[in-house]
């Protein structure tokens, strides 16, 4: 699945799933820009890509701030000449039951997870439309499809992201631009590793395959959607969850 000559930007790519996505795209031949609020960690991911012979660029940006996003996309195009793949991965959680959820926690999660993806997409589409080609991949979540107690803000943001994905696909298909979402289930990351072993076992029991997924599982779905093999796929949600949601 060669991505040689392609330019990718992955938000929230300094660590976790975003980092694995960035490294996977670079492995397939893409030059990858790394966006994160933690610039030091972003430089480390970029350095790992360059150590393997790829080209990279580390950028600090608040995806919820329009000026930051426009400047970020412009820097990517200035350095690499174009942008072919955008992966909207940046996201946060501020969990709580609805009656206890603070207004600011609702606003912050929707701002980063949903508005951030909208702003990055809008800025990238300016260039992709002129190129008459591009790929947008949004990292949604299993809870955006099935809901989850204690995560009203996060669930709403991910459900909204799925709807945004389908709208982008409909609006820009005639420009050669595809838009799809990857919805991970329970993935073995630092967040789930912090849970007790009993809790992790209970989570695994809810999954037909009996185990948590890996960041590589999510990255592989992104690699496929970014590749020429997925050129006729748009407006879809690829669930990576071991069968937990069907």
MIDOSE-1310 file (N, C-alpha, C; in nm, 2 decimals, decimal comma, always signed):
residues 246
xxxx	+0,08/-0,12/+0,00/+0,00/+0,00/+0,00/+0,09/+0,12/+0,00; +0,15/+0,15/-0,11/+0,25/+0,26/-0,12/+0,19/+0,39/-0,11; +0,24/+0,48/-0,02/+0,20/+0,62/-0,01/+0,31/+0,71/-0,05; +0,40/+0,65/-0,13/+0,52/+0,73/-0,17/+0,48/+0,86/-0,25
xxxx	+0,53/+0,97/-0,21/+0,50/+1,10/-0,27/+0,38/+1,17/-0,20; +0,31/+1,10/-0,11/+0,20/+1,16/-0,04/+0,24/+1,24/+0,08; +0,17/+1,34/+0,11/+0,19/+1,43/+0,23/+0,08/+1,41/+0,32; +0,11/+1,37/+0,45/+0,00/+1,35/+0,55/+0,02/+1,44/+0,67
xxxx	-0,09/+1,48/+0,73/-0,09/+1,55/+0,86/-0,17/+1,47/+0,95; -0,12/+1,44/+1,07/-0,19/+1,37/+1,18/-0,19/+1,46/+1,30; -0,31/+1,49/+1,35/-0,33/+1,57/+1,47/-0,33/+1,48/+1,59; -0,28/+1,54/+1,70/-0,27/+1,46/+1,82/-0,18/+1,34/+1,81
xxxx	-0,07/+1,36/+1,73/+0,02/+1,25/+1,69/+0,15/+1,23/+1,77; +0,16/+1,30/+1,88/+0,28/+1,29/+1,96/+0,29/+1,16/+2,04; +0,17/+1,10/+2,07/+0,17/+0,98/+2,15/+0,05/+0,90/+2,12; +0,04/+0,78/+2,18/-0,08/+0,70/+2,17/-0,11/+0,66/+2,03
xxxx	-0,24/+0,65/+2,00/-0,29/+0,60/+1,87/-0,24/+0,69/+1,76; -0,24/+0,82/+1,78/-0,20/+0,92/+1,68/-0,05/+0,89/+1,64; +0,03/+0,86/+1,73/+0,17/+0,84/+1,70/+0,18/+0,71/+1,61; +0,11/+0,61/+1,65/+0,11/+0,48/+1,57/+0,06/+0,51/+1,43
xxxx	-0,04/+0,59/+1,42/-0,09/+0,62/+1,28/+0,02/+0,69/+1,20; +0,08/+0,79/+1,26/+0,18/+0,87/+1,19/+0,30/+0,78/+1,15; +0,34/+0,69/+1,24/+0,45/+0,60/+1,20/+0,41/+0,50/+1,09; +0,29/+0,46/+1,10/+0,24/+0,36/+1,00/+0,23/+0,43/+0,86
xxxx	+0,18/+0,55/+0,85/+0,18/+0,62/+0,72/+0,32/+0,65/+0,67; +0,41/+0,68/+0,76/+0,55/+0,70/+0,72/+0,61/+0,57/+0,67; +0,58/+0,46/+0,73/+0,63/+0,33/+0,69/+0,59/+0,30/+0,55; +0,46/+0,34/+0,51/+0,41/+0,32/+0,38/+0,46/+0,42/+0,28
xxxx	+0,55/+0,51/+0,32/+0,61/+0,60/+0,22/+0,57/+0,74/+0,23; +0,47/+0,78/+0,31/+0,43/+0,92/+0,32/+0,52/+1,00/+0,40; +0,53/+1,13/+0,36/+0,60/+1,23/+0,45/+0,49/+1,28/+0,54; +0,52/+1,29/+0,67/+0,41/+1,31/+0,77/+0,44/+1,42/+0,86
xxxx	+0,35/+1,52/+0,87/+0,36/+1,63/+0,96/+0,29/+1,59/+1,09; +0,35/+1,62/+1,20/+0,30/+1,58/+1,34/+0,25/+1,71/+1,41; +0,12/+1,71/+1,44/+0,06/+1,82/+1,51/+0,03/+1,77/+1,65; +0,06/+1,85/+1,75/+0,02/+1,82/+1,89/+0,04/+1,95/+1,98
xxxx	-0,03/+1,96/+2,09/+0,00/+2,07/+2,18/+0,13/+2,05/+2,26; +0,18/+1,93/+2,26/+0,31/+1,90/+2,33/+0,41/+1,89/+2,22; +0,48/+2,01/+2,20/+0,57/+2,02/+2,08/+0,69/+1,93/+2,10; +0,74/+1,92/+2,23/+0,86/+1,83/+2,25/+0,83/+1,69/+2,21
xxxx	+0,71/+1,64/+2,25/+0,68/+1,50/+2,21/+0,65/+1,49/+2,06; +0,60/+1,59/+2,00/+0,58/+1,59/+1,86/+0,72/+1,58/+1,79; +0,81/+1,66/+1,84/+0,95/+1,65/+1,78/+1,01/+1,51/+1,79; +0,98/+1,44/+1,90/+1,03/+1,30/+1,91/+0,97/+1,21/+1,81
xxxx	+0,83/+1,22/+1,79/+0,77/+1,14/+1,69/+0,83/+1,17/+1,55; +0,84/+1,30/+1,52/+0,90/+1,34/+1,39/+1,04/+1,29/+1,38; +1,12/+1,29/+1,49/+1,25/+1,24/+1,48/+1,26/+1,09/+1,45; +1,16/+1,02/+1,51/+1,16/+0,87/+1,48/+1,13/+0,84/+1,34
xxxx	+1,04/+0,93/+1,28/+1,01/+0,91/+1,13/+1,14/+0,94/+1,05; +1,21/+1,05/+1,08/+1,32/+1,09/+1,01/+1,44/+0,99/+1,03; +1,45/+0,92/+1,14/+1,55/+0,82/+1,17/+1,53/+0,70/+1,08; +1,41/+0,68/+1,03/+1,38/+0,57/+0,94/+1,39/+0,61/+0,80
xxxx	+1,43/+0,73/+0,77/+1,45/+0,78/+0,63/+1,34/+0,86/+0,58; +1,23/+0,89/+0,66/+1,12/+0,97/+0,61/+1,14/+1,11/+0,64; +1,05/+1,19/+0,58/+1,06/+1,34/+0,61/+0,94/+1,37/+0,70; +0,96/+1,46/+0,79/+0,86/+1,49/+0,89/+0,87/+1,64/+0,93
xxxx	+0,77/+1,68/+1,00/+0,76/+1,82/+1,05/+0,68/+1,82/+1,18; +0,73/+1,88/+1,28/+0,66/+1,89/+1,41/+0,60/+2,03/+1,43; +0,47/+2,03/+1,46/+0,40/+2,16/+1,47/+0,32/+2,16/+1,60; +0,32/+2,27/+1,66/+0,23/+2,29/+1,78/+0,11/+2,37/+1,74
xxxx	-0,01/+2,32/+1,77/-0,13/+2,39/+1,73/-0,25/+2,35/+1,82; -0,33/+2,45/+1,86/-0,46/+2,42/+1,93/-0,56/+2,40/+1,82; -0,61/+2,28/+1,79/-0,70/+2,26/+1,68/-0,83/+2,33/+1,69; -0,86/+2,37/+1,81/-0,99/+2,45/+1,83/-0,98/+2,59/+1,80
xxxx	-0,86/+2,64/+1,77/-0,83/+2,78/+1,74/-0,81/+2,79/+1,59; -0,90/+2,86/+1,52/-0,90/+2,88/+1,38/-0,76/+2,93/+1,32; -0,71/+3,03/+1,39/-0,58/+3,09/+1,34/-0,47/+2,99/+1,35; -0,46/+2,91/+1,46/-0,36/+2,81/+1,47/-0,37/+2,71/+1,36
xxxx	-0,49/+2,66/+1,33/-0,51/+2,56/+1,23/-0,48/+2,61/+1,09; -0,52/+2,73/+1,06/-0,48/+2,78/+0,92/-0,33/+2,79/+0,91; -0,27/+2,84/+1,01/-0,12/+2,85/+1,01/-0,05/+2,72/+1,00; -0,11/+2,62/+1,07/-0,05/+2,48/+1,06/-0,06/+2,42/+0,92
xxxx	-0,18/+2,43/+0,86/-0,20/+2,37/+0,73/-0,11/+2,45/+0,63; -0,10/+2,58/+0,64/-0,02/+2,66/+0,55/+0,13/+2,62/+0,56; +0,18/+2,59/+0,69/+0,31/+2,55/+0,71/+0,34/+2,41/+0,64; +0,25/+2,32/+0,65/+0,26/+2,19/+0,59/+0,28/+2,21/+0,44
xxxx	+0,19/+2,29/+0,38/+0,20/+2,31/+0,23/+0,32/+2,38/+0,19; +0,36/+2,48/+0,28/+0,49/+2,55/+0,25/+0,61/+2,46/+0,24; +0,61/+2,37/+0,34/+0,73/+2,28/+0,34/+0,72/+2,17/+0,24; +0,61/+2,11/+0,22/+0,60/+1,99/+0,14/+0,53/+2,01/+0,00
xxxx	+0,47/+2,13/-0,02/+0,41/+2,16/-0,15/+0,27/+2,13/-0,17; +0,22/+2,04/-0,08/+0,08/+2,00/-0,09/+0,03/+1,93/+0,04; -0,09/+1,89/+0,05/-0,14/+1,80/+0,15/-0,24/+1,70/+0,09; -0,21/+1,57/+0,11/-0,29/+1,47/+0,05/-0,38/+1,39/+0,15
xxxx	-0,33/+1,38/+0,27/-0,40/+1,30/+0,37/-0,41/+1,38/+0,50; -0,53/+1,39/+0,56/-0,55/+1,46/+0,69/-0,61/+1,35/+0,78; -0,55/+1,33/+0,89/-0,61/+1,24/+0,99/-0,64/+1,32/+1,12; -0,77/+1,34/+1,14/-0,82/+1,42/+1,26/-0,83/+1,32/+1,38
xxxx	-0,72/+1,32/+1,45/-0,71/+1,23/+1,57/-0,71/+1,30/+1,70; -0,68/+1,43/+1,71/-0,67/+1,50/+1,83/-0,80/+1,49/+1,91; -0,80/+1,46/+2,04/-0,92/+1,45/+2,11/-0,89/+1,44/+2,26; -0,99/+1,47/+2,34/-0,98/+1,47/+2,49/-1,10/+1,41/+2,55
xxxx	-1,10/+1,38/+2,68/-1,21/+1,34/+2,75/-1,22/+1,42/+2,88; -1,35/+1,45/+2,92/-1,38/+1,51/+3,05/-1,50/+1,44/+3,10; -1,49/+1,32/+3,15/-1,60/+1,24/+3,18/-1,68/+1,28/+3,31; -1,81/+1,25/+3,30/-1,90/+1,28/+3,42/-2,04/+1,25/+3,38
xxxx	-2,12/+1,22/+3,48/-2,27/+1,20/+3,45/-2,33/+1,33/+3,41; -2,43/+1,32/+3,33/-2,49/+1,45/+3,28/-2,53/+1,55/+3,38; -2,59/+1,51/+3,49/-2,63/+1,60/+3,59/-2,51/+1,67/+3,66; -2,40/+1,60/+3,66/-2,28/+1,66/+3,73/-2,18/+1,72/+3,63
xxxx	-2,21/+1,71/+3,50/-2,11/+1,76/+3,40/-2,12/+1,92/+3,40; -2,00/+1,97/+3,41/-1,99/+2,12/+3,40/-2,00/+2,17/+3,26; -2,06/+2,29/+3,24/-2,07/+2,34/+3,11/-1,94/+2,35/+3,04; -1,84/+2,39/+3,11/-1,70/+2,41/+3,05/-1,64/+2,28/+3,00
xxxx	-1,68/+2,17/+3,07/-1,63/+2,04/+3,03/-1,70/+1,99/+2,90; -1,83/+2,02/+2,89/-1,90/+1,99/+2,77/-1,84/+2,08/+2,65; -1,82/+2,20/+2,67/-1,77/+2,29/+2,57/-1,63/+2,26/+2,53; -1,54/+2,22/+2,62/-1,40/+2,19/+2,59/-1,39/+2,07/+2,50
xxxx	-1,46/+1,96/+2,54/-1,46/+1,84/+2,46/-1,51/+1,85/+2,32; -1,63/+1,92/+2,31/-1,69/+1,95/+2,18/-1,59/+2,04/+2,09; -1,53/+2,13/+2,16/-1,44/+2,22/+2,09/-1,32/+2,15/+2,03; -1,26/+2,07/+2,11/-1,14/+2,00/+2,06/-1,17/+1,89/+1,96
xxxx	-1,26/+1,80/+2,00/-1,29/+1,68/+1,93/-1,37/+1,70/+1,80; -1,47/+1,79/+1,80/-1,56/+1,81/+1,69/-1,52/+1,94/+1,61; -1,52/+2,05/+1,68/-1,48/+2,17/+1,61/-1,34/+2,17/+1,56; -1,25/+2,11/+1,63/-1,11/+2,09/+1,59/-1,10/+2,02/+1,45
xxxx	-1,18/+1,91/+1,44/-1,18/+1,83/+1,32/-1,24/+1,92/+1,20; -1,35/+1,99/+1,23/-1,41/+2,08/+1,13/-1,31/+2,18/+1,08; -1,24/+2,25/+1,18/-1,15/+2,35/+1,14/-1,03/+2,30/+1,05; -0,98/+2,18/+1,10/-0,86/+2,12/+1,02/-0,91/+2,08/+0,88
xxxx	-1,03/+2,02/+0,88/-1,08/+1,98/+0,75/-1,10/+2,10/+0,66; -1,16/+2,20/+0,71/-1,19/+2,32/+0,63/-1,06/+2,38/+0,57; -0,96/+2,39/+0,65/-0,83/+2,45/+0,61/-0,77/+2,36/+0,50; -0,77/+2,23/+0,52/-0,71/+2,13/+0,43/-0,79/+2,13/+0,30
xxxx	-0,92/+2,14/+0,30/-1,00/+2,13/+0,18/-0,96/+2,24/+0,08; -0,92/+2,35/+0,13/-0,88/+2,46/+0,04/-0,77/+2,42/-0,06; -0,68/+2,34/-0,01/-0,57/+2,29/-0,09/-0,61/+2,17/-0,17; -0,68/+2,07/-0,10/-0,72/+1,95/-0,16/-0,81/+1,98/-0,28
xxxx	-0,90/+2,08/-0,27/-0,99/+2,11/-0,38/-0,92/+2,16/-0,50; -0,81/+2,24/-0,48/-0,73/+2,28/-0,59/-0,66/+2,17/-0,66; -0,61/+2,07/-0,57/-0,54/+1,96/-0,62/-0,64/+1,86/-0,69; -0,77/+1,87/-0,66/-0,87/+1,78/-0,70/-0,84/+1,64/-0,66
xxxx	-0,80/+1,63/-0,53/-0,77/+1,50/-0,47/-0,73/+1,51/-0,32; -0,76/+1,41/-0,25/-0,72/+1,41/-0,11/-0,80/+1,31/-0,03; -0,75/+1,28/+0,09/-0,82/+1,19/+0,18/-0,83/+1,24/+0,32; -0,95/+1,24/+0,37/-0,97/+1,28/+0,51/-1,02/+1,17/+0,59
xxxx	-0,95/+1,14/+0,70/-0,98/+1,03/+0,79/-1,00/+1,08/+0,93; -1,12/+1,06/+0,98/-1,16/+1,11/+1,12/-1,16/+0,99/+1,22; -1,09/+1,01/+1,33/-1,09/+0,91/+1,43/-1,21/+0,93/+1,52; -1,31/+0,85/+1,51/-1,43/+0,86/+1,59/-1,42/+0,76/+1,71
xxxx	-1,52/+0,69/+1,74/-1,52/+0,60/+1,86/-1,64/+0,51/+1,85; -1,62/+0,39/+1,91/-1,74/+0,30/+1,92/-1,85/+0,36/+2,00; -1,82/+0,45/+2,10/-1,92/+0,51/+2,18/-2,00/+0,61/+2,10; -1,95/+0,66/+1,99/-2,02/+0,75/+1,90/-2,14/+0,68/+1,83
xxxx	-2,13/+0,55/+1,83/-2,23/+0,47/+1,76/-2,33/+0,41/+1,86; -2,28/+0,37/+1,98/-2,36/+0,30/+2,08/-2,39/+0,37/+2,21; -2,32/+0,49/+2,23/-2,34/+0,57/+2,35/-2,26/+0,51/+2,47; -2,25/+0,59/+2,57/-2,18/+0,54/+2,69/-2,21/+0,62/+2,81
xxxx	-2,25/+0,56/+2,92/-2,28/+0,64/+3,04/-2,16/+0,71/+3,09; -2,18/+0,84/+3,13/-2,07/+0,91/+3,19/-1,98/+0,98/+3,09; -2,02/+0,98/+2,96/-1,94/+1,04/+2,86/-2,03/+1,12/+2,76; -2,13/+1,19/+2,80/-2,22/+1,26/+2,71/-2,15/+1,35/+2,62
xxxx	-2,05/+1,42/+2,67/-1,98/+1,52/+2,59/-1,89/+1,45/+2,48; -1,82/+1,34/+2,52/-1,73/+1,27/+2,43/-1,81/+1,19/+2,33; -1,92/+1,13/+2,37/-2,01/+1,06/+2,28/-2,07/+1,15/+2,18; -2,12/+1,27/+2,22/-2,18/+1,36/+2,13/-2,07/+1,41/+2,03
xxxx	-1,95/+1,43/+2,07/-1,85/+1,48/+1,98/-1,81/+1,37/+1,88; -1,81/+1,25/+1,92/-1,77/+1,14/+1,82/-1,89/+1,11/+1,73; -2,01/+1,11/+1,78/-2,13/+1,09/+1,69/-2,14/+1,21/+1,59; -2,11/+1,33/+1,64/-2,10/+1,44/+1,55/-2,00/+1,43/+1,44
xxxx	-1,89/+1,37/+1,48/-1,77/+1,35/+1,39/-1,81/+1,25/+1,28; -1,89/+1,15/+1,31/-1,94/+1,06/+1,21/-2,03/+1,13/+1,11; -2,12/+1,21/+1,16/-2,21/+1,29/+1,07/-2,13/+1,39/+0,99; -2,03/+1,45/+1,04/-1,94/+1,54/+0,97/-1,87/+1,47/+0,86
xxxx	-1,82/+1,35/+0,89/-1,75/+1,27/+0,79/-1,84/+1,24/+0,66; -1,96/+1,21/+0,69/-2,05/+1,18/+0,58/-2,09/+1,30/+0,50; -2,10/+1,41/+0,56/-2,12/+1,54/+0,49/-2,01/+1,58/+0,40; -1,89/+1,57/+0,46/-1,77/+1,60/+0,38/-1,76/+1,51/+0,25
xxxx	-1,79/+1,38/+0,27/-1,79/+1,29/+0,16/-1,89/+1,33/+0,05; -2,00/+1,37/+0,09/-2,11/+1,41/-0,01/-2,07/+1,54/-0,08; -2,01/+1,63/+0,00/-1,98/+1,76/-0,06/-1,86/+1,76/-0,15; -1,77/+1,67/-0,13/-1,64/+1,68/-0,20/-1,61/+1,56/-0,29
xxxx	-1,70/+1,47/-0,30/-1,67/+1,35/-0,38/-1,64/+1,39/-0,53; -1,71/+1,49/-0,58/-1,68/+1,53/-0,72/-1,55/+1,61/-0,73; -1,48/+1,63/-0,62/-1,34/+1,69/-0,63/-1,23/+1,58/-0,62; -1,28/+1,46/-0,61/-1,18/+1,35/-0,59/-1,13/+1,33/-0,45
xxxx	-1,21/+1,39/-0,36/-1,17/+1,38/-0,21/-1,26/+1,28/-0,14; -1,20/+1,19/-0,07/-1,27/+1,09/+0,01/-1,27/+1,13/+0,16; -1,37/+1,09/+0,23/-1,38/+1,12/+0,37/-1,44/+0,99/+0,44; -1,36/+0,94/+0,54/-1,41/+0,82/+0,61/-1,37/+0,84/+0,76
xxxx	-1,43/+0,75/+0,84/-1,40/+0,75/+0,98/-1,36/+0,61/+1,03; -1,27/+0,61/+1,12/-1,23/+0,49/+1,19/-1,28/+0,50/+1,33; -1,36/+0,40/+1,38/-1,42/+0,41/+1,51/-1,36/+0,29/+1,60; -1,25/+0,33/+1,68/-1,19/+0,22/+1,76/-1,29/+0,18/+1,88
xxxx	-1,27/+0,06/+1,92/-1,34/+0,01/+2,04/-1,24/+0,03/+2,16; -1,24/-0,06/+2,25/-1,14/-0,05/+2,36/-1,01/-0,09/+2,31; -0,91/+0,00/+2,32/-0,78/-0,02/+2,27/-0,68/-0,02/+2,39; -0,58/-0,10/+2,37/-0,48/-0,12/+2,48/-0,38/+0,00/+2,47
xxxx	-0,41/+0,11/+2,54/-0,33/+0,23/+2,54/-0,29/+0,27/+2,68; -0,22/+0,38/+2,70/-0,19/+0,42/+2,84/-0,31/+0,44/+2,92; -0,42/+0,48/+2,86/-0,54/+0,51/+2,94/-0,60/+0,38/+2,99; -0,61/+0,27/+2,91/-0,66/+0,15/+2,96/-0,56/+0,07/+3,04
xxxx	-0,43/+0,09/+3,02/-0,33/+0,03/+3,10/-0,33/+0,08/+3,24; -0,39/+0,20/+3,26/-0,40/+0,25/+3,40/-0,51/+0,19/+3,48; -0,60/+0,12/+3,41/-0,71/+0,05/+3,48/-0,66/-0,07/+3,56; -0,73/-0,11/+3,66/-0,70/-0,23/+3,73/-0,71/-0,35/+3,64
xxxx	-0,65/-0,46/+3,68/-0,65/-0,58/+3,59/-0,80/-0,64/+3,59; -0,87/-0,63/+3,70/-1,01/-0,67/+3,71/-1,09/-0,60/+3,61; -1,08/-0,46/+3,61/-1,15/-0,38/+3,51/-1,12/-0,42/+3,37; -0,99/-0,44/+3,34/-0,95/-0,47/+3,21/-1,01/-0,61/+3,16
xxxx	-1,02/-0,70/+3,26/-1,08/-0,83/+3,23/-1,23/-0,82/+3,20; -1,29/-0,73/+3,28/-1,44/-0,71/+3,25/-1,46/-0,65/+3,12; -1,37/-0,56/+3,08/-1,39/-0,50/+2,95/-1,37/-0,60/+2,84; -1,27/-0,69/+2,86/-1,25/-0,79/+2,76/-1,37/-0,89/+2,74
xxxx	-1,44/-0,91/+2,85/-1,55/-1,00/+2,85/-1,67/-0,94/+2,76; -1,67/-0,81/+2,74/-1,77/-0,75/+2,66/-1,74/-0,76/+2,51; -1,62/-0,81/+2,48/-1,57/-0,81/+2,34/-1,58/-0,95/+2,29; -1,65/-0,98/+2,18/-1,66/-1,12/+2,13/-1,52/-1,18/+2,10
xxxx	-1,42/-1,11/+2,06/-1,29/-1,16/+2,04/-1,21/-1,18/+2,16; -1,27/-1,13/+2,28/-1,21/-1,16/+2,41/-1,08/-1,08/+2,44; -1,05/-0,98/+2,37/-0,93/-0,90/+2,40/-0,94/-0,76/+2,36; -0,86/-0,67/+2,42/-0,86/-0,53/+2,37/-0,78/-0,52/+2,24
xxxx	-0,81/-0,42/+2,16/-0,73/-0,40/+2,04/-0,60/-0,33/+2,07; -0,52/-0,31/+1,97/-0,39/-0,25/+1,98/-0,39/-0,12/+1,90; -0,31/-0,02/+1,93/-0,30/+0,10/+1,85/-0,27/+0,06/+1,70; -0,19/-0,05/+1,68/-0,16/-0,09/+1,55/-0,28/-0,13/+1,47
xxxx	-0,38/-0,19/+1,54/-0,51/-0,23/+1,47/-0,58/-0,11/+1,41; -0,58/+0,00/+1,49/-0,64/+0,13/+1,44/-0,56/+0,19/+1,33; -0,42/+0,19/+1,35/-0,33/+0,24/+1,24/-0,35/+0,17/+1,11; -0,37/+0,04/+1,12/-0,38/-0,04/+0,99/-0,50/+0,00/+0,92
xxxx	-0,61/+0,03/+0,99/-0,74/+0,07/+0,92/-0,71/+0,20/+0,85; -0,64/+0,29/+0,92/-0,61/+0,42/+0,86/-0,52/+0,41/+0,74; -0,42/+0,32/+0,75/-0,34/+0,29/+0,63/-0,41/+0,25/+0,51; -0,51/+0,16/+0,53/-0,59/+0,11/+0,42/-0,68/+0,23/+0,36
xxxx	-0,74/+0,30/+0,45/-0,83/+0,41/+0,40/-0,74/+0,52/+0,32; -0,62/+0,54/+0,37/-0,53/+0,64/+0,30/-0,47/+0,59/+0,17; -0,48/+0,46/+0,15/-0,41/+0,40/+0,03/-0,50/+0,40/-0,09; -0,44/+0,38/-0,21/-0,51/+0,38/-0,34/-0,62/+0,26/-0,34
xxxx	-0,60/+0,16/-0,25/-0,69/+0,05/-0,25/-0,83/+0,09/-0,20; -0,84/+0,21/-0,13/-0,96/+0,25/-0,08/-1,02/+0,37/-0,16; -0,97/+0,38/-0,28/-1,01/+0,50/-0,36/-1,16/+0,52/-0,39; -1,23/+0,40/-0,39/-1,38/+0,41/-0,41/-1,46/+0,39/-0,29
xxxx	-1,40/+0,42/-0,17/-1,47/+0,41/-0,04/-1,48/+0,55/+0,01; -1,59/+0,60/+0,04/-1,61/+0,73/+0,10/-1,74/+0,73/+0,18; -1,74/+0,81/+0,29/-1,86/+0,83/+0,37/-1,88/+0,71/+0,46; -1,78/+0,63/+0,49/-1,80/+0,51/+0,56/-1,74/+0,52/+0,70
xxxx	-1,78/+0,43/+0,79/-1,72/+0,42/+0,93/-1,67/+0,28/+0,94; -1,54/+0,27/+0,96/-1,48/+0,14/+0,98/-1,46/+0,11/+1,13; -1,53/+0,01/+1,18/-1,53/-0,02/+1,32/-1,42/-0,11/+1,35; -1,33/-0,08/+1,44/-1,22/-0,16/+1,48/-1,24/-0,19/+1,63
xxxx	-1,32/-0,30/+1,66/-1,36/-0,32/+1,80/-1,37/-0,46/+1,84; -1,32/-0,55/+1,76/-1,32/-0,69/+1,80/-1,46/-0,75/+1,81; -1,56/-0,68/+1,74/-1,70/-0,73/+1,74/-1,79/-0,68/+1,85; -1,74/-0,59/+1,93/-1,82/-0,54/+2,04/-1,94/-0,46/+2,00
xx	-1,93/-0,39/+1,88/-2,04/-0,33/+1,82/-2,05/-0,37/+1,68; -2,17/-0,41/+1,63/-2,19/-0,46/+1,50/-2,31/-0,39/+1,43
